[in-house]
Amino acid sequence: MSQFLFGLSKLSPRNDVLIQKSIRLFSTSPYLTLGTRVKKILPGGCKIGDVLLFDPTKEEIVTVPDKTIPEELMDEEMMGASHGWGFFCDRTDRSVRISDIFNPLASKTNPVMIPLPRLTALPTGQTEKVFNVAMSSSSPLGEEDCVVAIKFSGIQLSLCRPGCDLEWTNIVTPFNCLDNSNDSPGLHELFYRDHPVLDQSEWELLSSCSRTEYLVESPSGGDRFLVKWYALGFFSSNLKGIYHKTKRLMVFREEETTEGKIMCYTEDIGDMCIFLASNEAFCIPASSCLGLKPNCVYYMGRGFGFYDLTTGEAHHYKAPKGAPSALTAPYWLPPFAI
C-alpha cells in the first residue's frame, strides 16, 4: 500500500538520500513485536514495563527494560505498524495514535505519541477490522507531505495527514477485502511468466492451501516483488482451533518487456530478504544486518520462521524462552538506525 501513498506524497531528493543512508547505518536487527510486560503502575496512570521483541538473527528475545507506557496505550489495541511506528486505536471512541513505543532506540521515559482523528465508517463500510496500515514517509513528525492510510476489511480506505487533517478522508476502494470475487478483473490483472517445476501431487497440495499475496519493493525502488504465501490449515485440539503451517512461498519479480510489465518467477532475489506478517511487507539487504540470511523470506502469521528460496525449504522457529503465551499483535519492524 505504500506504493500508492508515495504517489500521494512528494518524496523529495532529500528524503531519498536519507533512505539510502539508512540502509548502510542500521544499528539494530529487524524485530518482531511481542508486546509489553508491566512492572509498575505510576500514580499518574502511566506504567513502567519491558518492551519485548524477537530478534530473528539470534532467535531470541530482546528486552527493552523500564520503558514508560503511556496510560492511553494500555487500553488501546495495536492495529498495525509501518516504518517501525505502531498504530493504536481506542476501543471506545475509535481515535487513533501513532507511537514509537516499540523502537528500542527511542526515549524510554517520553515515547512519542501522535494523535490522529477518530475513525468514521462509510455507510457501507466498517472500521472494526483492519486489513493493513501504511505511511508514505519513515517519519510522521514535521513532514507536511506524510500521508497515513488505513485499509479496512471491506471496501473502505481512510487517509490522513498527521498534524494537518482534522478528519479522515474516506475512499471506497474498487475491491472488497472480504470477498475473493472481482467484478472488474481487468483493473487488477497481472501477467505471470514461468512457474516452479512441481509434481502434480505438489500442485494439488498447494491448491488445498490458503494463499495470501504481498507486493514488496526494494529499499532503492529498483525491484518490485510479488510473494505468494501458501499455508495448509490443520485442526488442533490443544489450540482449540485451526493453525497453519507454511508449505511454500513463491516470489515473482516485476520485469519490463516488450509486452509490458510481467511478473517473472524467481528463486534468486540476491542479497535481499523479505519480511511478511499482518502488517505491510518490506525487504532489506541481508548484508546490512549481521545474521540475516540472504535470499530468504521471514514470516509470521501462518507459521513462524523463514523460507529459503534457494533450497525451497521452510525453517520453523521454536517459541523463544520468555515469550508471552499468546501474541495479539505480532508485527515485523524494519531495522532502526541512529
Beta strands, then each sheet from edge to edge (+ up, - down):
strand 1: 31-41
strand 2: 47-55
strand 3: 60-69
strand 4: 76-82
strand 5: 85-90
strand 6: 95-99
strand 7: 113-118
strand 8: 130-135
strand 9: 148-152
strand 10: 156-160
strand 11: 169-172
strand 12: 192-193
strand 13: 210-217
strand 14: 224-236
strand 15: 241-257
strand 16: 260-266
strand 17: 272-276
strand 18: 282-285
strand 19: 296-300
strand 20: 304-308
strand 21: 313-316
strand 22: 332-333
sheet 1: 3+ 2- 1+ 22-
sheet 2: 4+ 5- 6+ 7-
sheet 3: 8+ 9- 10+ 11-
sheet 4: 12+ 16+ 15- 14+ 13-
sheet 5: 18+ 17- 19- 20+ 21-
end
